[in-house]
Amino acid sequence: MTTTVDVSDEQILRALLARDDVSNTAVAAQLGCGWRRVDEVRKRVGLPAYVRGRRANYSSWEEAFNEQSEPVEGGHRRWTGTREKCGTPVVRHRTSIQTAYRVAFRLHHGREPEGNLTRSCKIPGCVAGEHQQDRAMREAHKAGEAA
């Protein structure tokens, strides 16, 4: 026989905020309520979903990018962080994931890239922002060659 404890939303919220990155199951066990109830409160107040496993907490996209890459000779940058199964370097910040190439472009150029990105250098896997080109840059370069 299971006993259900009457737990307020405020108690659940306090338990969720008491520790960084706590699971719904852990809060439910602590308070003696169901994990679905904890999940409802989490969603209602806009807290991100719990994700299993240890992850570094970065304060910005720039910090996440810089902590997972390193400068190498010639102004290039080598990716040392997480990769997708296909090998694409990815940056995780809070609950979002973006390719390292897009983050590097945005950090270097101060704007979102238009279309696909290509490297302007010949170094495989280079994630240096200045070596990423978007469609607008390629079209401008092509127009300059034609003139």
Stockholm file with secondary structure:
# STOCKHOLM 1.0

chainA/1-147         MTTTVDVSDEQILRALLARDDVSNTAVAAQLGCGWRRVDEVRKRVGLPAYVRGRRANYSSWEEAFNEQSEPVEGGHRRWTGTREKCGTPVVRHRTSIQTAYRVAFRLHHGREPEGNLTRSCKIPGCVAGEHQQDRAMREAHKAGEAA
#=GR chainA/1-147 SS CCCCCCCCHHHHHHHHHHSTTCCHHHHHHHHTSCHHHHHHHHHHHTCCCCCSSCCCCCSSHHHHHHHTEEEEGGGEEEECSCBCTTSCBEEEETTEEEEHHHHHHHHHHSSCCCSCCEESSSSTTCCCGGGEECHHHHHHHHHHHHC
#=GC SS_cons         CCCCCCCCHHHHHHHHHHSTTCCHHHHHHHHTSCHHHHHHHHHHHTCCCCCSSCCCCCSSHHHHHHHTEEEEGGGEEEECSCBCTTSCBEEEETTEEEEHHHHHHHHHHSSCCCSCCEESSSSTTCCCGGGEECHHHHHHHHHHHHC
//
